[in-house]
Amino acid sequence: MRFGVVIFPGSNCEQDVIHAAHVLGHEADFVWHGDTDLSGFDAIVLPGGFSYGDYIRCGAVARFSPVMAEVVRFAERGGPVIGICNGFQILTEAHLLPGALLRNRGLKFICKQTTLKVEASACQWMDAAPGTLLRIPINHNEGNYICDPETLARMEANGQIVLRYCEPDGSRAEGGSAPNGALDDIAGICNERGNVFGLMPHPERVVDPAVGITDGAVVFTSIAKRLAEVG
């Protein structure tokens, strides 16, 4: 399994993704934002950070990087693509995923551990049983997911909601459990086909046993397993 990790000016989580892949026994290499060749990669990762300084709005400039045209083609061919934090924002700007990410409720940057509930979904990056709880940190200023009611209903019907924020016991607070104010407590979604996955939490930071939590490993092992089955 070989991951291609795209670096945009302002990315700052690419090393974490490379390390996570290596810890799990996979290959991973950097892909410069100006590159247009993704051949040789089994999956593409858009990492977290502040691409192009978050000018205009998060992901809006990165969406026009030369590499993104090829990322779109890679995804359209069924190739697995994941966007983490800023990468999720880029995927929505590129229209590979529906909706948008707005400023956090309270207008403050949030860096904390969160509890997520796995939903029944079409996502190829997640094979944990529905109802599984994962402890994965967030680190963002614009993680407040939003979409129109019709889009939300369509995602529900198509199994595109992959992860929701919840309380430590798995319940959801009456006023919402998303620390950023995300609609319907949404933390991660996928496209209808299930090969494109975007999430605000950082699974790559909880893969190495040295940090004491390895809940993020399921994201990378799931896609490796899926590709092995179809390969």
C-alpha positions as CSV (number, residue, x, y, z in Angstrom):
1,M,0.0,0.0,0.0
2,R,1.5,3.3,-1.1
3,F,0.0,6.6,0.1
4,G,0.6,9.9,-1.8
5,V,0.6,12.8,0.6
6,V,0.0,16.1,-1.1
7,I,1.9,19.1,0.2
8,F,0.5,22.6,-0.4
9,P,2.2,25.8,0.8
10,G,1.1,26.0,4.4
11,S,0.5,22.3,4.9
12,N,1.8,21.2,8.3
13,C,0.5,17.7,9.0
14,E,2.1,15.8,6.1
15,Q,4.9,14.4,8.3
16,D,2.3,13.0,10.7
17,V,0.6,11.2,7.9
18,I,3.9,9.8,6.6
19,H,4.8,8.6,10.1
20,A,1.3,7.0,10.6
21,A,1.6,5.1,7.3
22,H,5.1,3.8,8.2
23,V,4.0,2.7,11.7
24,L,1.3,0.6,10.0
25,G,3.7,-1.0,7.6
26,H,2.8,1.0,4.5
27,E,4.8,3.1,2.1
28,A,4.1,6.9,1.8
29,D,5.7,9.7,-0.2
30,F,5.2,13.4,-0.7
31,V,3.4,14.9,-3.7
32,W,4.1,18.5,-4.4
33,H,1.1,20.7,-5.1
34,G,2.6,21.6,-8.5
35,D,2.8,17.9,-9.6
36,T,0.3,16.4,-12.0
37,D,1.3,12.7,-11.9
38,L,-0.2,10.4,-9.3
39,S,0.8,7.2,-11.0
40,G,2.2,4.6,-8.6
41,F,0.0,5.7,-5.6
42,D,-2.8,3.5,-4.3
43,A,-4.4,6.3,-2.2
44,I,-4.1,10.0,-1.9
45,V,-4.1,12.1,1.3
46,L,-4.8,15.8,1.6
47,P,-3.3,16.6,5.0
48,G,-4.1,19.3,7.5
49,G,-2.6,22.7,7.8
50,F,-3.3,26.2,6.4
51,S,-2.9,25.8,2.7
52,Y,-2.0,29.1,1.1
53,G,-2.5,30.8,4.4
54,D,-6.3,30.1,4.3
55,Y,-6.6,33.3,2.2
56,I,-10.1,34.0,0.8
57,R,-11.4,31.0,2.8
58,C,-9.9,27.6,3.8
59,G,-9.1,25.4,0.8
60,A,-10.3,28.0,-1.8
61,V,-6.9,28.6,-3.3
62,A,-5.6,25.1,-2.9
63,R,-8.5,23.8,-4.9
64,F,-6.9,25.4,-8.0
65,S,-3.4,23.9,-7.5
66,P,-2.2,21.9,-10.5
67,V,-2.3,18.6,-8.5
68,M,-6.0,19.0,-7.7
69,A,-7.1,18.4,-11.3
70,E,-5.3,15.0,-11.1
71,V,-6.8,14.3,-7.7
72,V,-10.2,14.8,-9.1
73,R,-9.5,12.5,-12.0
74,F,-8.0,9.9,-9.6
75,A,-11.2,10.1,-7.5
76,E,-13.5,9.9,-10.5
77,R,-11.7,6.7,-11.5
78,G,-12.5,5.2,-8.1
79,G,-9.2,5.9,-6.4
80,P,-9.4,6.4,-2.7
81,V,-8.9,10.0,-1.5
82,I,-9.0,11.3,2.1
83,G,-8.9,14.9,3.2
84,I,-8.0,15.5,6.9
85,C,-9.0,18.9,8.4
86,N,-7.7,21.4,5.8
87,G,-7.8,18.5,3.4
88,F,-11.6,18.1,4.1
89,Q,-12.0,21.8,3.4
90,I,-10.2,21.5,0.1
91,L,-12.4,18.5,-0.9
92,T,-15.5,20.6,-0.4
93,E,-14.1,23.5,-2.3
94,A,-13.2,21.1,-5.2
95,H,-16.8,19.8,-5.1
96,L,-15.6,16.2,-4.4
97,L,-17.7,16.4,-1.2
98,P,-20.9,18.3,-0.5
99,G,-21.3,21.1,1.9
100,A,-18.8,23.6,3.4
101,L,-16.8,24.2,6.6
102,L,-17.4,27.5,8.4
103,R,-15.8,29.2,11.4
104,N,-16.2,27.3,14.7
105,R,-19.1,28.2,16.9
106,G,-17.7,30.8,19.3
107,L,-15.1,31.9,16.7
108,K,-12.2,30.3,18.6
109,F,-9.6,27.8,17.5
110,I,-10.2,24.4,19.1
111,C,-7.5,21.8,19.9
112,K,-8.8,18.9,22.0
113,Q,-9.6,15.2,22.2
114,T,-13.0,14.3,20.9
115,T,-15.2,11.2,20.9
116,L,-16.6,10.1,17.6
117,K,-19.3,7.6,16.8
118,V,-19.0,5.5,13.6
119,E,-22.1,5.5,11.5
120,A,-23.3,2.9,9.0
121,S,-22.0,4.3,5.7
122,A,-20.7,3.6,2.2
123,C,-17.2,4.8,3.2
124,Q,-14.3,2.6,2.0
125,W,-12.0,4.2,4.5
126,M,-14.0,2.9,7.5
127,D,-14.9,-0.7,8.3
128,A,-15.4,-0.3,12.1
129,A,-18.8,-1.5,13.1
130,P,-21.6,1.2,13.4
131,G,-21.7,2.4,16.9
132,T,-18.0,2.0,17.5
133,L,-16.6,4.9,19.5
134,L,-13.2,6.5,18.5
135,R,-11.1,9.0,20.4
136,I,-9.5,11.3,17.9
137,P,-8.3,14.9,18.4
138,I,-9.3,18.0,16.5
139,N,-7.2,21.0,15.8
140,H,-9.0,23.6,13.7
141,N,-10.6,27.0,13.4
142,E,-13.1,26.2,10.6
143,G,-14.7,22.9,11.4
144,N,-18.3,23.9,11.5
145,Y,-19.8,21.7,8.8
146,I,-22.9,23.0,7.0
147,C,-25.1,22.0,4.1
148,D,-28.7,22.6,3.0
149,P,-31.5,20.4,4.3
150,E,-31.9,18.6,0.9
151,T,-28.2,17.7,0.9
152,L,-28.3,16.5,4.4
153,A,-31.3,14.2,3.7
154,R,-29.6,12.9,0.6
155,M,-26.4,12.1,2.5
156,E,-28.4,10.3,5.2
157,A,-30.2,8.2,2.5
158,N,-27.0,7.4,0.7
159,G,-25.0,6.5,3.8
160,Q,-22.5,9.4,3.3
161,I,-22.3,10.4,7.0
162,V,-19.4,8.5,8.3
163,L,-18.6,10.0,11.7
164,R,-20.5,12.1,14.3
165,Y,-19.2,13.9,17.4
166,C,-20.7,12.4,20.5
167,E,-20.3,12.4,24.3
168,P,-17.8,10.0,25.9
169,D,-20.6,7.4,26.5
170,G,-21.7,7.5,22.9
171,S,-24.8,9.7,23.5
172,R,-25.4,13.0,21.7
173,A,-26.2,16.1,23.8
174,E,-29.6,17.7,23.2
175,G,-27.9,20.9,22.0
176,G,-25.4,19.1,19.9
177,S,-22.1,17.4,20.8
178,A,-19.9,19.0,18.1
179,P,-17.5,21.4,19.8
180,N,-17.3,23.4,16.6
181,G,-21.1,23.7,16.1
182,A,-21.2,21.3,13.1
183,L,-24.6,20.5,11.6
184,D,-26.1,17.3,13.0
185,D,-22.8,16.7,14.9
186,I,-21.1,15.8,11.6
187,A,-17.4,15.1,11.9
188,G,-16.8,13.2,8.6
189,I,-18.6,12.4,5.3
190,C,-17.9,10.5,2.1
191,N,-19.1,10.8,-1.5
192,E,-21.8,8.5,-2.8
193,R,-19.3,6.0,-4.1
194,G,-17.5,5.9,-0.8
195,N,-14.0,6.4,-2.1
196,V,-13.6,10.0,-1.1
197,F,-13.6,10.7,2.6
198,G,-13.3,14.0,4.5
199,L,-13.1,14.5,8.2
200,M,-12.0,17.3,10.6
201,P,-10.4,15.1,13.3
202,H,-6.8,13.9,12.9
203,P,-6.6,10.1,12.8
204,E,-2.9,10.2,11.9
205,R,-2.1,11.6,15.3
206,V,-3.5,8.5,17.1
207,V,-1.9,5.6,15.3
208,D,1.5,5.2,17.0
209,P,1.2,3.1,20.2
210,A,3.8,5.5,21.7
211,V,1.0,8.1,22.1
212,G,-1.2,5.7,24.1
213,I,-4.2,5.8,21.7
214,T,-4.4,4.0,18.4
215,D,-8.0,4.7,17.4
216,G,-7.0,6.4,14.2
217,A,-5.3,3.3,12.8
218,V,-8.7,2.0,11.6
219,V,-8.9,4.7,8.9
220,F,-5.7,3.6,7.2
221,T,-6.0,-0.2,7.8
222,S,-9.6,-0.2,6.4
223,I,-8.6,1.3,3.1
224,A,-5.6,-1.0,2.8
225,K,-7.8,-4.0,3.5
226,R,-10.4,-2.8,0.9
227,L,-7.7,-2.4,-1.8
228,A,-6.2,-5.8,-1.0
229,E,-9.6,-7.4,-1.4
230,V,-10.3,-5.8,-4.8
231,G,-6.7,-6.0,-6.0
